[in-house]
Amino acid sequence: MGKKSLLRNSAIYSTIMLLQKGINFFLIPILTIYLTPFDYGIVAVVMAINTFLNVFYLLALNGSLNRFYYEFKEDEGLVKRFFGTIVTFVLFNSFIVSAIIFLGRRWLLEPFLVDVEFFPYMFLGLISVIFNPCYLIYQNSLQARQEGVRYGKNNIAFFVFNMVLLLVGVIVFDLGAKGVLGALAITNIVFFVYTLFSFKKDLIFGIDKKILRKAIKYSFPVIPHTLAGVATSLIDRLLINKILSTSLAGIYSIGNNFGAVVFLLASGINQAFVPWFNQKIKENSTERIPEISRFLIVIYCLIALGLSFFGREIILLITPKAYHKSWIVIPFISFAYVYHGVYYFFASSLFYDIQGRGNRIIPVATILSALLNILLNLVFIPLYDILGAALATFLSKLFLTIFLSFVHNKYLNVGYPIRYMLLAPLGFFTISLLSYSWEFSLPFLLFKALIFILVLSVSYSVFKSDIRKYLTEIKLFN
């Protein structure tokens, strides 16, 4: 893969992810008008459950595509049998798992649904999760074959089609949560059919037992790590729904979407950072890696501070009164995702370890972080309402980052400034707590603006030479 293709594909993947995930943020002014907090909570709960279920539908087999495509790619027939084996097995598994969930919904789903009715809401969710895995596998196959442009076109088509249906269902037909979930279900059905037609020339349907055993052996160890990551990101909404109410789950989701802007930025940059990082390590040229990490962490912190300081005013401006409470979680959520961005830097070292020893550490860290997150949610939500869930997310992300900071350099030491990477976000976070000091008022808004400008000025003075260098180079990763 040439450097130009690497950068182009990284840019495509990052842009598509930001577009898809960022829509939750940009649709807030529209959806909060047409959806009640209860409707918003229904969508949040169903989508959280869907994300959990998707792990059991895919069994991380989509991740095996990148690994084994390069092993098989010299034999076109073997590649087709490989793709066909994964698709056939996942299709079979999807309908088996769906039947088990549907028949056992009283025990498997309803304890988490609480006030959310299975029909029609969770039923629509199940339709989405049944038909989505094959499309995901098809998209992963395009990534494995380095067809970034085709991957991007497919995702944009999926995104636009879903958004049109969603807006029609919610605004024109006033279907509320059914409009959001129904739009996604229809979109997944349509793109499932599209996948079958587009992918059929690249695969041979049927299961090759030898190939399947290899793929499962590779993928199964990833499942606990994937589940832990999902749990850390989404368990708060399910527990708020169960302990507090569905409406509060919806209100929390609004604040979480604001804070998740930092996550979108960090994840998008990470997709470009990882191949650049790997290239620098391979070239034995690591001097710029700590420099870049310091700069990016400050960028994340400044965005998180801006969201923390001005998120309240934005929410008051763009949402109905019923959602105004959601601002209180923004500082904790946004800085939780700053630490998630720091985690990416440490994880890069562990994933690079060619012996695979580092890969075994990351699932341990994520599972421990997920367990801590669940425990803290159970303790803090009854005590502090939705703010307790945000606090639990912040502390679990901090734990995850600290854990990896102690072990990452045992496998690959690139000279990260560990103390800075852990303490700098904590300093910015402490400043962000000023947002809780007074009630909303114009003098307080001006005070926060002055503090933010001061922090911005100090940060610029510290990184002035770096900024000039990056502007001269035009692009960050080169």
C-alpha positions in Angstrom: 0.0 0.0 0.0 1.6 3.3 -1.1 1.8 6.3 1.2 -0.6 8.2 -1.0 -3.2 5.4 -0.8 -2.7 5.1 2.9 -3.4 8.8 3.6 -6.3 8.9 1.1 -8.0 5.9 2.7 -7.3 7.1 6.2 -8.9 10.4 5.3 -11.9 8.7 3.7 -12.5 6.4 6.8 -12.1 9.3 9.2 -14.5 11.5 7.3 -17.1 8.8 6.9 -17.0 8.0 10.6 -17.3 11.6 11.6 -20.2 12.1 9.2 -22.1 9.0 10.5 -21.5 9.5 14.2 -21.6 13.3 14.1 -25.1 13.3 12.8 -26.4 12.5 16.3 -25.0 15.9 17.3 -26.1 17.9 14.3 -29.7 16.5 14.3 -30.2 17.6 17.9 -32.0 20.9 17.1 -34.5 19.0 14.8 -35.0 15.8 16.8 -35.5 17.5 20.2 -38.4 19.4 18.6 -40.2 16.4 17.2 -39.1 13.8 19.9 -40.1 14.0 23.6 -37.4 13.0 26.1 -39.2 9.7 26.4 -39.0 9.1 22.7 -35.3 10.1 22.7 -34.8 7.6 25.6 -36.5 4.8 23.7 -34.1 5.4 20.8 -31.1 5.5 23.1 -32.1 2.3 24.9 -32.9 0.3 21.7 -29.7 1.5 20.0 -27.6 0.6 23.1 -29.1 -2.9 23.1 -28.6 -3.3 19.4 -24.9 -2.5 19.8 -24.6 -5.2 22.4 -26.5 -7.7 20.2 -24.4 -6.9 17.2 -21.3 -8.4 18.9 -23.1 -11.8 19.1 -24.3 -11.6 15.5 -20.9 -10.8 14.0 -18.7 -12.7 16.6 -15.9 -10.3 15.6 -15.6 -12.3 12.3 -15.6 -9.1 10.3 -12.3 -8.3 11.9 -10.8 -11.5 10.5 -11.2 -10.1 6.9 -8.2 -7.9 7.1 -6.1 -10.6 8.7 -6.8 -13.5 6.3 -7.4 -11.6 3.1 -3.7 -10.9 2.9 -2.9 -14.6 3.6 -5.3 -15.8 0.8 -5.2 -13.0 -1.7 -2.9 -14.8 -4.2 -5.6 -17.5 -4.7 -8.8 -15.8 -6.0 -10.9 -19.0 -5.5 -9.7 -19.2 -1.9 -10.6 -15.6 -1.3 -14.1 -16.2 -2.6 -14.6 -19.2 -0.4 -13.3 -17.2 2.6 -15.7 -14.3 2.0 -18.5 -16.8 1.3 -17.8 -18.8 4.4 -17.9 -15.6 6.6 -21.1 -14.3 5.0 -22.9 -17.7 5.0 -22.0 -18.4 8.7 -23.0 -14.9 9.8 -26.3 -15.1 8.0 -27.1 -18.4 9.6 -25.9 -17.2 13.0 -28.0 -14.0 12.7 -31.3 -15.8 12.3 -30.4 -18.4 15.0 -29.5 -15.6 17.5 -32.6 -13.6 16.5 -34.9 -16.6 17.1 -33.3 -17.2 20.5 -33.7 -13.5 21.5 -37.3 -13.3 20.2 -38.4 -16.5 22.0 -36.5 -15.6 25.2 -37.2 -11.9 25.1 -38.9 -12.0 28.5 -35.6 -13.0 30.2 -33.0 -11.6 27.7 -34.4 -8.2 26.8 -37.3 -7.0 28.9 -35.2 -6.6 32.1 -33.3 -3.9 30.2 -36.3 -2.4 28.3 -38.3 -1.5 31.4 -40.8 1.1 30.0 -39.8 0.5 26.4 -42.3 -1.8 24.7 -40.9 -4.7 22.7 -43.5 -4.1 19.9 -42.9 -2.0 17.9 -39.7 -0.4 19.3 -37.3 -3.3 20.1 -38.8 -5.3 17.2 -37.7 -2.6 14.8 -34.3 -2.7 16.5 -34.0 -6.4 15.9 -34.8 -6.0 12.2 -31.9 -3.6 12.0 -29.5 -5.9 13.8 -30.5 -9.0 11.7 -29.9 -7.3 8.3 -26.9 -5.1 9.2 -24.0 -7.7 9.7 -23.7 -8.7 6.0 -23.4 -5.0 5.0 -20.7 -4.5 7.6 -18.8 -7.6 6.3 -19.0 -6.3 2.7 -17.7 -2.9 3.9 -14.8 -4.6 5.8 -14.0 -6.6 2.6 -13.6 -3.3 0.7 -11.3 -2.1 3.4 -9.2 -5.3 3.2 -8.9 -4.8 -0.6 -8.0 -1.1 0.0 -11.0 0.1 -2.0 -11.5 3.2 0.1 -13.4 5.2 -2.5 -16.0 2.5 -3.0 -16.2 2.1 0.8 -16.9 5.8 1.1 -19.5 5.9 -1.6 -21.4 3.0 0.0 -21.4 4.7 3.4 -22.5 8.0 2.1 -25.4 6.3 0.3 -26.4 4.5 3.5 -26.1 7.7 5.5 -28.2 9.8 3.1 -30.9 7.2 2.5 -31.3 6.7 6.3 -31.4 10.5 7.0 -34.1 11.1 4.4 -36.3 8.3 5.7 -35.7 9.5 9.3 -36.6 13.1 8.6 -39.7 12.1 6.6 -40.8 9.7 9.4 -40.2 12.1 12.2 -41.2 15.4 10.6 -43.8 14.5 7.9 -45.5 11.6 9.6 -44.8 12.5 13.2 -43.9 8.9 14.1 -41.6 9.9 17.0 -39.2 7.1 18.1 -40.9 4.7 15.6 -39.8 7.1 12.8 -36.1 6.9 13.9 -36.0 3.2 14.4 -38.2 2.4 11.4 -36.0 4.4 9.1 -32.9 2.5 10.3 -34.7 -0.9 9.9 -35.7 -0.1 6.3 -32.3 1.2 5.4 -30.6 -2.0 6.7 -33.0 -4.1 4.7 -32.4 -2.2 1.5 -28.6 -2.3 1.9 -28.7 -6.0 2.8 -30.3 -6.6 -0.6 -27.7 -4.3 -2.2 -24.9 -6.2 -0.5 -26.1 -9.5 -1.8 -26.1 -8.2 -5.4 -22.8 -6.3 -5.1 -20.9 -8.9 -3.2 -22.1 -12.1 -4.9 -19.4 -12.0 -7.7 -16.7 -11.9 -5.0 -17.8 -14.9 -3.0 -18.9 -18.5 -3.1 -21.8 -19.2 -0.7 -21.3 -22.1 1.6 -19.2 -22.9 4.6 -15.6 -24.2 4.3 -15.1 -25.8 7.8 -11.3 -25.4 7.7 -11.5 -21.7 6.8 -14.3 -21.1 9.4 -12.2 -22.7 12.2 -9.3 -20.5 11.4 -11.5 -17.4 11.3 -13.2 -18.2 14.6 -10.0 -19.1 16.3 -8.7 -15.6 15.4 -11.9 -13.7 16.2 -13.2 -15.2 19.4 -10.4 -13.8 21.7 -11.5 -10.3 20.4 -15.1 -10.7 21.6 -14.5 -10.0 25.3 -12.6 -6.9 24.4 -15.4 -5.7 22.0 -18.1 -6.4 24.6 -16.1 -4.5 27.2 -15.7 -1.5 24.9 -19.4 -1.5 24.1 -20.3 -1.9 27.8 -18.2 1.1 28.8 -19.7 3.2 26.1 -23.4 2.3 26.4 -24.2 0.6 29.7 -25.0 4.0 31.3 -28.1 4.5 29.2 -29.5 1.1 30.0 -28.9 1.6 33.8 -30.4 5.1 33.7 -33.4 3.6 32.0 -33.7 0.9 34.6 -32.8 2.9 37.8 -34.2 6.3 36.9 -36.5 6.6 33.8 -36.6 6.3 30.0 -37.0 10.1 29.7 -33.8 10.7 31.7 -32.0 8.2 29.5 -33.0 10.4 26.6 -31.9 13.6 28.3 -28.6 12.0 29.2 -28.1 11.0 25.6 -28.3 14.6 24.4 -25.5 15.7 26.8 -23.5 12.6 25.9 -23.8 13.5 22.2 -22.3 16.9 22.9 -19.4 15.4 24.9 -18.8 12.8 22.2 -17.7 15.5 19.8 -14.2 14.9 21.4 -14.5 11.2 20.8 -15.4 11.7 17.1 -12.3 14.0 16.7 -10.0 11.6 18.6 -11.3 8.5 16.7 -11.0 10.2 13.3 -7.4 11.4 14.0 -6.5 7.9 15.4 -7.4 6.3 12.1 -4.8 8.5 10.5 -2.4 8.4 13.4 -2.1 4.6 13.5 -0.7 4.0 10.0 1.6 7.0 10.4 2.7 5.7 13.8 3.4 2.2 12.4 5.4 3.8 9.5 7.5 5.9 11.9 8.3 2.8 14.1 9.2 0.8 11.0 11.6 3.6 9.9 13.0 3.8 13.4 12.1 7.5 13.4 10.1 8.0 16.6 11.2 11.5 17.6 8.0 13.2 16.3 5.6 10.8 18.0 5.7 12.3 21.5 5.7 15.8 20.0 2.5 15.1 18.0 0.8 13.4 21.0 1.4 16.5 23.2 0.0 18.8 20.6 -3.1 16.7 19.9 -3.9 16.2 23.6 -4.0 20.0 24.0 -6.3 20.2 21.0 -8.6 17.6 22.6 -8.5 19.5 25.9 -9.3 22.9 24.3 -12.4 21.4 22.5 -13.5 19.7 25.7 -13.1 22.9 27.7 -15.1 24.9 25.1 -17.9 22.3 25.2 -17.9 22.4 29.0 -18.0 26.2 29.2 -20.5 26.8 26.5 -22.5 23.6 26.2 -25.1 24.9 28.6 -25.8 28.0 26.5 -25.9 26.0 23.2 -28.4 23.5 24.7 -30.6 26.3 26.1 -30.5 27.9 22.6 -31.2 24.8 20.4 -33.4 22.5 22.5 -36.8 22.7 24.2 -36.9 23.3 27.9 -37.4 19.5 28.6 -33.8 18.9 27.5 -32.1 21.8 29.3 -30.9 19.6 32.2 -28.7 17.6 29.8 -25.8 20.1 29.9 -24.7 19.0 33.4 -23.0 15.8 32.0 -21.0 17.6 29.3 -17.7 18.4 31.3 -17.4 14.8 32.6 -18.3 13.2 29.3 -16.1 15.4 27.1 -13.0 15.0 29.3 -13.7 11.2 29.6 -13.2 11.2 25.8 -10.1 13.3 26.1 -8.7 10.4 28.2 -10.0 8.0 25.5 -7.9 10.0 23.0 -4.9 9.5 25.3 -5.6 5.8 25.5 -5.3 5.6 21.7 -1.7 6.7 21.9 -0.7 4.0 24.5 -2.8 1.4 22.7 -0.9 2.0 19.4 2.3 0.8 21.1 0.6 -2.3 22.4 -1.0 -3.2 19.1 2.3 -2.7 17.2 4.0 -5.4 19.3 4.8 -8.0 16.7 4.8 -10.9 19.2 1.2 -10.3 20.1 1.9 -9.9 23.8 0.6 -6.3 23.8 -2.7 -7.5 22.3 -3.3 -9.6 25.3 -3.0 -6.7 27.7 -5.6 -4.5 26.0 -8.6 -6.8 26.6 -7.6 -7.2 30.2 -7.5 -3.4 30.6 -10.8 -2.8 28.7 -12.6 -5.6 30.7 -11.5 -4.2 34.0 -12.5 -0.7 32.9 -16.0 -2.0 31.8 -16.5 -3.8 35.2 -15.5 -0.6 37.0 -17.8 1.4 34.8 -20.8 -0.8 35.6 -20.0 -0.8 39.4 -19.6 3.0 39.5 -22.9 3.5 37.5 -24.7 1.3 40.0 -23.3 3.3 42.9 -23.4 6.9 41.4 -26.7 6.9 39.4 -28.9 6.5 42.5 -26.9 9.2 44.3 -26.3 11.8 41.6 -28.9 11.1 38.9 -27.5 11.4 35.3 -24.5 13.2 36.6 -23.5 10.0 38.3 -23.4 8.2 35.0 -21.1 10.8 33.6 -18.9 10.6 36.6 -18.7 6.8 36.2 -17.7 7.2 32.5 -15.0 9.8 33.4 -13.4 7.6 36.1 -13.5 4.4 34.1 -11.8 6.1 31.1 -9.2 7.6 33.5 -8.6 4.2 35.0 -8.2 2.6 31.5 -5.6 5.3 30.5 -3.6 5.1 33.7 -3.5 1.3 33.4 -2.1 1.4 29.9 0.3 4.1 30.8 2.1 1.7 33.2 2.4 -1.2 30.7 2.6 0.2 27.2 6.4 0.9 27.2 7.2 -2.7 28.2 6.5 -3.7 24.6 7.4 -0.6 22.6 8.9 2.6 24.2 8.5 5.7 22.0 9.2 8.2 24.7 5.7 9.4 25.4 5.6 12.2 28.1 3.4 10.1 30.4 3.1 12.5 33.3 2.1 15.3 30.9 -0.4 13.0 29.1 -2.1 12.1 32.3 -2.0 15.5 34.2 -2.6 18.0 31.4 -6.2 16.8 30.7 -6.8 16.8 34.5 -5.7 20.4 34.7 -8.1 21.5 31.9 -10.8 19.4 33.5 -10.4 21.2 36.8 -10.8 24.5 34.9 -14.0 23.2 33.3 -15.6 22.7 36.6 -16.1 26.4 36.8 -19.1 25.8 34.5 -20.9 24.5 37.6 -20.2 27.6 39.7 -23.2 29.9 38.9 -26.6 29.8 37.2 -26.9 30.9 33.6 -26.4 34.7 33.2 -24.7 37.0 30.7 -22.0 38.1 33.2 -21.1 34.4 33.9 -21.0 33.7 30.1 -18.6 36.6 29.6 -16.5 35.4 32.6 -16.2 31.9 31.0 -15.4 33.5 27.6 -12.5 35.5 29.2 -11.2 32.4 31.0 -11.4 30.4 27.7 -9.5 33.1 25.8 -6.9 33.2 28.5 -6.4 29.4 28.3 -6.4 29.5 24.5 -3.7 32.3 24.6 -1.5 30.4 27.0 -1.8 27.2 24.9 -0.9 29.0 21.8 2.2 30.6 23.3 3.4 27.2 24.5 2.8 25.5 21.1 3.4 28.5 18.8 6.5 26.9 17.2 4.7 23.6 16.6 1.7 25.3 15.1 3.9 27.3 12.7 5.7 24.1 11.7 2.5 22.2 11.1 1.1 25.1 9.0 4.3 25.1 7.0 4.1 21.4 6.4 0.4 21.8 5.5 -0.6 18.3 6.7 0.0 16.9 10.1 1.0 13.3 9.3 3.7 13.2 6.7 
